[in-house]
């Protein structure tokens, strides 16, 4: 599993890295990217999360997102 940079509450890197799993387990802050798709008629495109996801499998979500590797 790739490592991500740990950030403080100010959003600045702490110099530490961890796996995504460690971040979830320890409540560590990390950076991620989100993309929202807004349709011409002011609709928002939703996606269903994979049934294989550890958190909220098969739930609807409003974005495409991901963690930013270290």
Z-matrix of the N, CA and C atoms (Angstrom, degrees):
N
C 1 1.455
C 2 1.530 1 108.40
N 3 1.337 2 117.15 1 134.59
C 4 1.466 3 119.80 2 -178.67
C 5 1.524 4 112.08 3 -67.15
N 6 1.320 5 115.22 4 155.25
C 7 1.455 6 121.53 5 177.31
C 8 1.517 7 110.03 6 -90.78
N 9 1.341 8 115.75 7 148.63
C 10 1.462 9 122.06 8 175.50
C 11 1.520 10 107.81 9 -120.97
N 12 1.333 11 116.24 10 153.62
C 13 1.464 12 121.47 11 177.40
C 14 1.527 13 109.13 12 -77.36
N 15 1.314 14 116.37 13 135.49
C 16 1.457 15 121.73 14 175.07
C 17 1.522 16 107.62 15 -86.24
N 18 1.343 17 116.39 16 136.85
C 19 1.458 18 121.39 17 178.75
C 20 1.526 19 109.46 18 -120.83
N 21 1.330 20 115.66 19 156.87
C 22 1.457 21 121.64 20 175.71
C 23 1.517 22 110.38 21 -83.67
N 24 1.321 23 116.63 22 -179.35
C 25 1.464 24 120.80 23 179.45
C 26 1.522 25 112.43 24 -64.67
N 27 1.347 26 116.42 25 -16.81
C 28 1.464 27 120.99 26 176.55
C 29 1.524 28 112.50 27 -86.45
N 30 1.347 29 116.75 28 -3.05
C 31 1.462 30 121.16 29 179.40
C 32 1.512 31 114.68 30 86.73
N 33 1.312 32 117.13 31 -2.49
C 34 1.462 33 120.61 32 -179.78
C 35 1.521 34 111.03 33 -88.35
N 36 1.347 35 117.39 34 142.94
C 37 1.460 36 121.25 35 179.72
C 38 1.532 37 111.75 36 -60.17
N 39 1.336 38 115.41 37 142.48
C 40 1.466 39 121.00 38 178.41
C 41 1.521 40 111.80 39 -93.08
N 42 1.340 41 116.62 40 -10.28
C 43 1.462 42 120.54 41 -175.31
C 44 1.523 43 112.04 42 92.30
N 45 1.326 44 117.26 43 -3.46
C 46 1.459 45 121.67 44 178.57
C 47 1.520 46 110.13 45 -100.49
N 48 1.327 47 116.29 46 155.34
C 49 1.458 48 122.23 47 174.20
C 50 1.525 49 108.61 48 -128.73
N 51 1.314 50 116.13 49 159.54
C 52 1.455 51 122.07 50 177.66
C 53 1.520 52 108.23 51 -157.91
N 54 1.319 53 116.17 52 166.82
C 55 1.462 54 119.90 53 173.66
C 56 1.527 55 107.87 54 -80.15
N 57 1.316 56 116.62 55 162.26
C 58 1.459 57 120.59 56 177.43
C 59 1.529 58 109.90 57 -59.24
N 60 1.318 59 116.73 58 -39.41
C 61 1.465 60 121.38 59 179.82
C 62 1.529 61 110.70 60 -61.11
N 63 1.325 62 116.71 61 -44.96
C 64 1.470 63 120.27 62 178.18
C 65 1.528 64 110.79 63 -61.02
N 66 1.339 65 116.82 64 -39.41
C 67 1.460 66 120.89 65 179.13
C 68 1.521 67 110.64 66 -61.15
N 69 1.330 68 117.57 67 -45.27
C 70 1.461 69 121.19 68 179.42
C 71 1.526 70 110.83 69 -64.88
N 72 1.341 71 116.26 70 -44.75
C 73 1.467 72 120.55 71 -177.18
C 74 1.522 73 112.97 72 -66.63
N 75 1.332 74 117.18 73 -37.74
C 76 1.462 75 121.99 74 -174.82
C 77 1.526 76 113.46 75 -100.54
N 78 1.327 77 117.14 76 -3.08
C 79 1.462 78 120.26 77 -179.09
C 80 1.512 79 113.38 78 69.38
N 81 1.332 80 117.03 79 30.25
C 82 1.459 81 121.51 80 179.98
C 83 1.531 82 110.32 81 -77.62
N 84 1.304 83 116.57 82 146.83
C 85 1.464 84 121.66 83 178.19
C 86 1.517 85 110.22 84 -88.35
N 87 1.331 86 116.07 85 140.66
C 88 1.462 87 122.52 86 179.24
C 89 1.508 88 108.79 87 -145.28
N 90 1.304 89 116.19 88 166.93
C 91 1.463 90 120.34 89 178.20
C 92 1.521 91 109.65 90 -90.21
N 93 1.326 92 115.12 91 148.84
C 94 1.455 93 120.44 92 174.14
C 95 1.524 94 108.12 93 -147.34
N 96 1.306 95 115.56 94 164.40
C 97 1.466 96 121.40 95 179.80
C 98 1.527 97 108.49 96 -116.14
N 99 1.334 98 115.98 97 141.03
C 100 1.464 99 122.22 98 179.47
C 101 1.522 100 108.96 99 -127.39
N 102 1.312 101 115.75 100 141.39
C 103 1.463 102 121.01 101 175.88
C 104 1.526 103 107.50 102 -127.26
N 105 1.323 104 116.80 103 125.60
C 106 1.455 105 122.25 104 176.78
C 107 1.525 106 108.57 105 -106.65
N 108 1.308 107 117.16 106 135.79
C 109 1.455 108 121.98 107 175.78
C 110 1.520 109 108.49 108 -107.98
N 111 1.334 110 116.19 109 114.61
C 112 1.456 111 121.45 110 -179.86
C 113 1.526 112 107.23 111 -110.64
N 114 1.322 113 116.26 112 124.35
C 115 1.462 114 121.80 113 -177.89
C 116 1.527 115 110.94 114 -79.23
N 117 1.316 116 116.01 115 162.11
C 118 1.464 117 121.93 116 -178.34
C 119 1.522 118 112.59 117 -55.88
N 120 1.310 119 117.39 118 -33.91
C 121 1.468 120 120.57 119 -177.56
C 122 1.526 121 111.29 120 -92.46
N 123 1.343 122 116.14 121 28.79
C 124 1.467 123 123.54 122 176.28
C 125 1.516 124 113.72 123 67.84
N 126 1.312 125 117.48 124 20.90
C 127 1.457 126 120.93 125 174.97
C 128 1.519 127 110.59 126 -89.50
N 129 1.313 128 116.15 127 157.49
C 130 1.462 129 121.56 128 176.45
C 131 1.516 130 108.02 129 -114.17
N 132 1.315 131 116.47 130 131.58
C 133 1.448 132 121.71 131 179.78
C 134 1.529 133 109.49 132 -79.38
N 135 1.320 134 117.30 133 126.46
C 136 1.456 135 123.00 134 177.82
C 137 1.521 136 109.63 135 -102.10
N 138 1.321 137 115.83 136 156.93
C 139 1.458 138 121.06 137 173.81
C 140 1.522 139 108.28 138 -131.04
N 141 1.320 140 116.60 139 153.35
C 142 1.454 141 119.98 140 175.06
C 143 1.524 142 108.42 141 -97.78
N 144 1.335 143 115.63 142 131.02
C 145 1.462 144 120.32 143 178.68
C 146 1.526 145 109.56 144 -67.58
N 147 1.300 146 115.81 145 150.64
C 148 1.453 147 121.86 146 178.88
C 149 1.528 148 110.90 147 -59.21
N 150 1.311 149 116.72 148 146.44
C 151 1.472 150 120.59 149 176.37
C 152 1.524 151 111.01 150 -69.30
N 153 1.337 152 116.95 151 -12.83
C 154 1.470 153 121.70 152 -179.20
C 155 1.531 154 113.21 153 -92.26
N 156 1.332 155 117.99 154 -0.56
C 157 1.465 156 120.84 155 -179.88
C 158 1.529 157 110.28 156 -70.50
N 159 1.339 158 115.78 157 143.23
C 160 1.469 159 120.76 158 178.77
C 161 1.524 160 111.08 159 -70.38
N 162 1.328 161 116.92 160 -38.46
C 163 1.455 162 121.42 161 -179.54
C 164 1.532 163 110.06 162 -106.86
N 165 1.295 164 116.63 163 129.82
C 166 1.457 165 124.19 164 176.39
C 167 1.533 166 114.07 165 50.10
N 168 1.336 167 117.57 166 52.46
C 169 1.471 168 119.04 167 178.03
C 170 1.532 169 111.09 168 -63.49
N 171 1.313 170 115.66 169 145.15
C 172 1.472 171 123.81 170 177.71
C 173 1.533 172 113.68 171 58.64
N 174 1.328 173 117.72 172 26.60
C 175 1.460 174 121.51 173 175.73
C 176 1.528 175 109.26 174 -102.38
N 177 1.323 176 115.98 175 151.63
C 178 1.459 177 120.77 176 176.11
C 179 1.522 178 109.52 177 -75.75
N 180 1.333 179 115.82 178 145.51
C 181 1.455 180 121.91 179 -179.67
C 182 1.518 181 108.15 180 -141.46
N 183 1.330 182 117.11 181 149.45
C 184 1.461 183 120.56 182 -174.95
C 185 1.519 184 114.47 183 -90.37
N 186 1.308 185 118.18 184 -0.56
C 187 1.464 186 118.48 185 -176.18
C 188 1.514 187 112.47 186 -139.55
N 189 1.305 188 113.80 187 165.52
C 190 1.452 189 122.47 188 164.28
C 191 1.515 190 103.60 189 -100.38
N 192 1.308 191 118.16 190 127.96
C 193 1.459 192 118.55 191 -176.13
C 194 1.523 193 110.30 192 -146.31
N 195 1.300 194 114.82 193 168.34
C 196 1.455 195 120.28 194 178.13
C 197 1.512 196 110.89 195 -169.28
N 198 1.301 197 114.53 196 161.09
C 199 1.453 198 121.04 197 178.21
C 200 1.529 199 109.01 198 -83.56
N 201 1.313 200 116.01 199 149.27
C 202 1.457 201 121.34 200 -179.73
C 203 1.520 202 107.89 201 -95.41
N 204 1.328 203 116.60 202 116.63
C 205 1.471 204 121.28 203 -179.32
C 206 1.523 205 110.97 204 -62.09
N 207 1.324 206 114.67 205 150.52
C 208 1.464 207 121.51 206 179.27
C 209 1.516 208 111.09 207 -61.58
